[in-house]
Amino acid sequence: MTAPIAERSDCIFCNIVNKFENTQILYEDDDICVFPDIKPASKLHLLIIPKRHIEDVKCLTPADKELVNKILLVAHEQLSKNNLSLDDARLGYHWPPFRSVKHLHLHAIAPASEMGFISRLIFRKDSYWFVSVSVHRLASHATDFSLSCIETRTTASTNPHRTDRIIGNAYTRCVLMTSYGITMDDSELDPSELGTQEYWQRAYIREIENFEESGDSGEVWFGEDSADRVIDWICNSGLDKDTAVIDLGCGNGYTLTELAREGFTNLTGVDYCQEAIILAEKVSQAEFPHIKYKVFDITQDCVKELGKFGIVHDKGTYDAIGLNPEDPKTCREKYIEQVDNLLSDDGLFIITSCNWTEEELIKHFSEKMKLKRVLPTPQFRFGGKVGSVVSSVVFEKK
């Protein structure tokens, strides 16, 4: 009997399986298909999918144990085939609704250490949006992955201890505060390499090389949407275009160049990483040479040399300070004091964070500043409660 002829589907991955798309197939058998991700997060970024249409991890059943095991085994083989370290790989599935294609696909990324900031966020290990699994978790353990994943996710809404094991800093803290009434005022973030200067030096050295080779200005903390949201608010707030603006932890200078594009003229960017300043100067020198950049450590150096500002902006620096493995609480307190000293009498402090909730930010800064506005940001719904993926808050000097 002749097998039925496949027809084009609304699912792009099903079309790849059935050869309706011009996609490079790296491996396939009766059950599995492997091809490169069109937006690779590192040197190797593969998508490993079942040929049978399964919408996502929530649709897996006990009957799929063998298939899940095989997907992981294929990932293991592909990493080994490409001579990439299994200890420096990121494997996982995006949890609904945080997936771009409604067809189950395992991401296999290596080296994980070479992923950029945005990629690290998108494929953040054990975050609420990305269910990660160890590449070594094969054979008998791997067959339990789908069940344990589903069990953990579906019971999280009634058990905060299990929630804490599977989701990242910001989401965990927001869930505990909004859903369970648990205060987090005295707790610190888990330390991370993102809180070390060495990490950012390495990251910006790579981005300088990329800029010189291809003109790519690099990644923006939390994505351009988060930056543009703040820029739009500043532009619509009625401030004079000659208002002194300083960006703390300016990185590649994206916020400042966009403000310059909108007509702001008195712009300063500081970063404790010299490599970031080099990149920012390279990016802006042709079009906006009036932007001033300076190597400056907000927790160590004297702010008097910088002067006073009508807007002090931070997107990610307070987060990085909170992730510092060495005495983050003292560093955070020093940061708050320094920001207060930078503000003019009628100045505004605008901060965006992915690790602290708006309630925590208001608590942290309440001694020196008062809340002016909370800017709307993307939200999630959990256990009947609503929280934000990032927090953007505007303060004014007391």
C-alpha positions in Angstrom: 0.0 0.0 0.0 1.4 3.4 -1.0 2.1 5.8 2.0 0.0 8.9 2.0 1.6 11.9 0.4 2.4 14.7 3.0 0.8 18.0 2.5 2.1 21.5 3.4 1.2 22.4 6.9 0.6 25.5 9.0 3.5 24.3 11.1 6.9 25.4 9.7 8.7 22.5 11.5 6.3 19.9 10.0 7.1 21.5 6.6 10.8 21.1 7.3 10.3 17.4 8.2 8.4 16.9 5.0 10.9 18.7 2.8 8.7 21.6 1.9 11.3 24.1 3.2 14.9 24.6 1.9 16.4 23.8 5.3 19.7 22.1 5.9 19.0 18.8 7.7 21.9 17.7 9.8 20.5 14.4 10.9 17.2 12.5 10.6 15.8 9.1 11.2 12.3 7.7 11.5 11.5 9.7 14.6 13.9 12.7 14.8 15.0 15.6 12.7 17.9 18.0 13.4 18.6 21.4 11.8 20.4 24.7 12.7 18.5 27.5 14.5 18.1 30.4 12.1 19.3 32.8 14.9 22.1 30.9 16.6 22.9 31.8 20.2 26.4 30.4 20.0 28.9 28.6 17.7 26.5 25.6 17.5 22.8 26.0 18.0 20.7 23.1 16.9 16.9 22.3 17.0 16.1 18.7 17.6 12.5 17.9 16.9 10.2 14.9 16.7 8.8 14.2 13.3 5.4 13.6 14.8 3.7 16.9 15.6 3.7 17.5 19.4 2.9 21.1 20.2 5.1 21.6 23.3 6.4 20.0 26.5 3.0 20.3 28.2 1.6 17.9 25.6 4.1 15.1 26.4 2.6 12.0 28.0 4.2 8.9 29.6 3.9 7.2 26.2 6.5 9.7 24.9 9.3 8.7 27.4 11.2 6.8 24.8 11.0 9.7 22.3 12.2 12.2 24.8 15.1 10.0 25.7 16.0 9.7 22.0 15.9 13.4 21.5 18.4 13.9 24.3 20.6 11.1 23.0 20.7 12.7 19.6 21.6 16.0 21.2 24.5 14.3 23.0 25.7 12.7 19.7 25.5 16.0 17.8 27.5 17.8 20.4 30.1 15.1 20.5 30.3 15.0 16.7 31.1 18.7 16.6 33.9 18.2 19.3 32.1 20.5 21.7 32.3 20.1 25.5 29.2 18.6 27.0 30.0 20.5 30.2 29.7 23.8 28.3 26.4 23.2 26.6 22.8 24.4 27.2 19.9 22.1 26.5 16.3 22.8 27.0 12.7 23.6 25.9 10.9 26.9 26.1 7.8 26.6 28.3 4.5 27.8 26.8 3.7 30.5 25.9 7.4 31.4 25.6 8.1 29.5 22.3 8.1 30.8 18.8 7.0 27.7 17.0 4.2 25.4 18.3 6.1 22.2 17.6 8.2 20.6 20.3 11.9 21.4 19.8 14.9 20.9 22.0 17.6 23.6 21.8 21.1 22.3 21.9 23.6 25.3 22.3 27.3 25.2 22.7 29.6 26.6 23.9 27.2 28.1 26.4 30.0 30.3 27.8 30.1 32.2 24.4 26.4 33.1 24.5 25.7 36.9 24.6 23.7 38.6 27.3 20.3 38.5 25.5 20.9 34.8 24.6 21.7 34.0 28.2 18.5 35.6 29.2 16.4 33.9 26.5 17.9 30.5 27.3 18.4 31.1 31.0 19.0 27.9 32.8 16.0 26.7 34.9 14.2 30.0 34.4 10.4 30.0 34.3 10.5 30.3 30.5 13.2 27.8 29.7 13.1 24.3 31.0 16.8 23.2 30.9 18.1 19.7 31.2 21.7 18.5 31.7 23.4 17.0 28.7 24.6 14.2 31.0 21.0 13.4 32.0 20.5 10.5 29.6 19.4 6.9 29.7 17.0 6.2 32.5 17.0 9.7 34.0 16.2 11.3 30.7 13.1 9.3 30.3 11.6 10.9 33.4 12.3 14.4 32.1 8.9 15.2 30.6 7.0 13.9 33.6 9.1 15.6 36.2 9.0 18.8 34.2 5.2 18.8 33.9 4.7 17.7 37.5 6.9 20.6 38.8 5.3 23.2 36.6 1.7 22.2 37.4 2.3 21.9 41.1 4.3 25.1 41.4 1.2 27.3 41.8 0.3 25.5 45.1 3.8 24.9 46.4 6.2 27.9 46.6 9.1 25.7 47.6 8.9 23.8 44.3 8.4 27.1 42.5 11.7 28.4 43.9 13.6 25.4 42.4 12.5 25.9 38.8 12.4 29.6 38.1 14.8 32.5 38.1 15.4 35.4 40.5 12.9 38.0 39.2 10.0 35.6 38.6 10.6 33.7 41.9 10.6 36.9 43.9 7.6 38.3 42.1 5.6 35.1 42.6 6.4 34.9 46.2 5.5 38.5 46.9 2.3 38.6 44.8 1.0 35.1 45.2 2.1 34.1 48.7 2.6 37.4 50.5 6.2 36.5 51.4 8.4 39.5 51.9 11.9 39.5 50.3 13.2 42.8 51.8 16.2 41.4 53.5 17.3 38.9 51.0 20.0 39.2 48.4 20.3 37.7 44.9 22.2 34.5 44.3 25.7 35.5 43.2 26.6 35.2 39.5 29.4 35.8 37.1 27.2 38.6 35.7 28.2 40.5 38.8 31.9 40.4 38.1 33.9 42.9 36.2 35.9 40.1 34.6 32.8 38.8 32.9 31.9 42.1 31.3 35.5 42.7 30.2 35.4 39.4 28.3 32.0 40.2 26.9 32.9 43.6 25.6 36.2 42.5 24.1 34.1 40.1 21.9 31.7 42.9 21.1 34.5 45.3 20.1 35.8 42.6 17.8 32.4 42.0 16.3 31.8 45.8 15.8 35.2 46.2 14.0 34.5 43.2 11.8 30.8 43.6 10.9 29.6 46.9 12.4 27.4 45.1 14.9 27.1 47.4 17.9 26.3 44.5 20.3 23.5 43.5 22.5 21.3 45.7 24.7 20.5 44.7 28.3 17.0 43.2 28.4 16.5 44.0 24.7 15.9 47.2 22.8 12.2 47.2 23.8 13.0 47.8 27.5 15.4 50.7 26.5 12.9 52.2 24.0 10.1 52.2 26.6 12.2 54.4 28.9 13.5 56.6 26.0 9.9 57.2 24.9 8.9 58.2 28.4 11.8 60.6 28.7 11.0 62.2 25.3 7.3 62.6 26.3 7.9 63.9 29.8 8.4 67.6 28.8 12.1 67.8 29.8 14.3 70.3 28.1 16.6 68.8 25.4 19.6 70.2 27.2 18.8 68.4 30.5 21.9 66.7 31.8 21.5 63.0 31.4 23.9 60.3 32.8 23.6 56.6 32.0 25.1 54.4 34.7 26.6 51.2 33.2 26.1 52.6 29.7 27.4 49.5 27.9 27.4 50.1 24.1 25.7 53.5 24.6 22.4 52.5 23.0 20.2 54.6 25.3 22.4 57.7 24.9 22.6 57.4 21.1 18.8 57.1 20.9 18.3 60.1 23.1 20.8 62.0 21.0 18.8 61.0 17.9 15.8 62.5 19.7 17.6 65.8 20.1 19.1 65.6 23.6 22.5 67.3 23.8 23.9 67.0 27.3 24.6 63.3 27.5 27.2 61.3 29.6 27.8 57.6 29.8 29.8 55.9 32.5 30.8 52.2 33.0 33.4 50.5 35.2 34.5 48.4 32.3 36.9 50.2 30.0 36.1 47.9 27.2 32.4 49.0 27.3 33.5 52.7 27.0 35.8 51.8 24.1 32.8 50.1 22.3 30.4 53.0 23.1 32.8 55.6 21.7 33.4 53.6 18.5 29.6 53.2 18.0 28.7 56.8 18.5 31.7 58.8 17.4 30.7 59.2 13.8 27.1 60.3 14.3 27.0 61.7 17.9 30.5 62.8 18.9 29.1 65.1 21.5 28.2 62.2 23.8 30.7 62.1 26.7 32.0 58.7 27.9 34.1 58.0 31.0 35.4 54.9 32.9 33.8 55.2 36.3 32.9 52.8 39.1 29.7 53.9 40.7 30.4 52.0 43.9 34.0 53.1 44.3 34.7 56.5 42.6 33.8 60.0 43.7 30.7 61.3 42.0 31.6 65.0 42.7 33.8 64.9 39.6 30.7 64.0 37.4 28.5 66.9 38.6 24.7 67.0 38.9 22.1 65.5 36.5 18.5 66.0 35.7 18.2 62.4 34.7 20.1 59.5 36.2 19.4 56.3 34.2 20.2 52.7 35.0 19.2 49.6 33.1 21.0 46.5 34.6 23.8 48.1 36.6 22.0 47.8 40.0 21.2 44.2 39.0 24.8 43.4 38.3 25.8 45.0 41.6 23.3 42.8 43.4 24.8 39.7 41.7 28.3 40.6 42.9 29.7 37.6 44.9 31.5 40.0 47.3 29.2 41.9 49.8 26.4 42.9 47.4 24.4 44.6 50.2 27.1 47.1 51.1 27.7 47.7 47.4 24.0 48.3 46.8 23.8 50.8 49.7 26.8 52.7 48.4 25.2 52.8 44.9 22.0 54.3 46.3 24.0 57.0 48.2 25.9 57.8 45.0 22.8 58.1 42.8 21.3 60.5 45.4 24.4 62.6 45.2 24.3 62.7 41.4 20.7 64.0 41.2 19.9 67.7 40.9 17.3 69.0 43.3 14.5 68.3 40.8 16.3 65.3 39.2 14.7 62.0 38.2 16.2 58.5 38.7 15.0 55.9 36.2 15.8 52.3 36.8 15.0 49.1 34.9 15.6 45.8 36.7 15.0 42.1 35.8 16.1 40.9 39.2 14.2 43.1 41.6 10.4 43.7 41.7 9.0 47.2 41.7 8.1 46.8 45.4 11.6 45.9 46.3 13.1 48.8 44.3 10.7 51.2 46.0 11.8 49.8 49.4 15.5 50.0 48.6 15.4 53.6 47.4 12.7 55.0 49.7 15.1 56.6 52.2 16.6 58.9 49.6 13.9 59.2 47.0 10.2 59.0 46.5 8.2 57.2 43.8 7.1 59.3 40.8 5.9 56.6 38.4 6.0 52.9 37.5 6.4 52.4 33.8 4.3 49.6 32.2 6.3 46.6 31.3 5.5 43.1 29.9 3.6 41.0 32.4 3.0 37.3 33.2 0.1 35.7 35.0 0.8 33.1 37.7 -1.6 31.5 40.1 -4.3 34.1 39.4 -1.8 36.9 40.1 -0.1 39.3 37.6 3.6 40.3 37.8 6.2 41.9 35.5 9.1 40.3 33.7 11.1 43.5 34.3 10.5 46.5 36.5 10.9 50.1 35.3 10.5 52.7 38.0 10.9 56.5 38.1 12.0 58.2 41.3 12.4 61.8 42.2 14.7 63.3 44.9 13.1 63.9 48.3 
